Amino acid sequence: MGTAATRFRAMGTDVHVLVVGGPPALPDIARELVEALEARWSRFRPASEVARLNEHAGRPVRVSPETLTLVRRAIDGASVTAGRYDPTVLGAVLRAGYDRSFELLAADPPPGRSPLGLGWRRIAVDAARSTVTLPAGVGFDPGGIGKGLAADLLVHELLARGAAGACVNLGGDLRADGDAPGGGPWVVDVGHPLRREPAATIGLRRGAVATSSRVRRAWGPGGDRHHLIDPATGRPARTGLAAATVVASEGWQAEVMAKAAFVAGMPEGLRLLDATGTDGLLVDDQGSLYPSAGFDRFTRRARERAG
């Protein structure tokens, strides 16, 4: 079977798509699908569904099935992590200065931002009417979960349209399923946040990998501000971790758990992964690695393919 690859920019990041088998038009279809999701979910586009949700907080807003799924998954993620992941930290993100696409951020946050409150428990989802109602004064930020879910939806669609296998990397949120090129598992290098060599190499038959890192998107004097907000304080998390990587069955789950483990820090992050049946790798500020109890099975799979 042939393999086709494409790379483009969307959702403020690099998107890599690898398709095994299937019609030759699939890479172009992949780009169209990602761009359609960005048009619905970007909080930087005034006409997007997420922007309308935030603008009309306190009132029901009719949204597409994809956005309904996004909000429901975000609520699920907040619930399973006991709020360590919170999709309603938009006010804190704005106060940290992340009020426009990352490429346009200045060294100092703009003054005069009115804070938006937290409130994921009070988001109302009406599946029958396909509406979402945010609490008044609460902002919804799709953030990383949007990229993870987009990777899930894209891989599912590519397989449904005839691909034998597909792998999507959306700004570090990776989802793979089906046949990998050459057989065996999909092999993924996990980047080290502080060193040039990978922190680990893992193998996946199917599943997802996501990394949350304070290094990747930092700004301000000395890079002291970043987008990983601790919902308990409303400030960029300071937990002694440089990054958290999680392996899960779906991209949105991996993204949620990586963010929650980062916010939890050591050793609570490892306990959270264990409690939710998730595996991952935490890297502290000195570059030391702390794998979960089951993480070795993924690295062993990669070693078996290499051998």
Beta strands, then each sheet from edge to edge (+ up, - down):
strand 1: 3-10
strand 2: 13-20
strand 3: 60-62
strand 4: 124-126
strand 5: 131-133
strand 6: 165-170
strand 7: 173-178
strand 8: 186-190
strand 9: 200-204
strand 10: 207-213
strand 11: 218-219
strand 12: 225-226
strand 13: 229-230
strand 14: 235-236
strand 15: 241-248
strand 16: 279-284
strand 17: 289-291
sheet 1: 1+ 2- 6+ 7- 10+ 15- 16+ 17-
sheet 2: 3+ 5- 4+
sheet 3: 8+ 9-
sheet 4: 11+ 12-
sheet 5: 13+ 14-
end
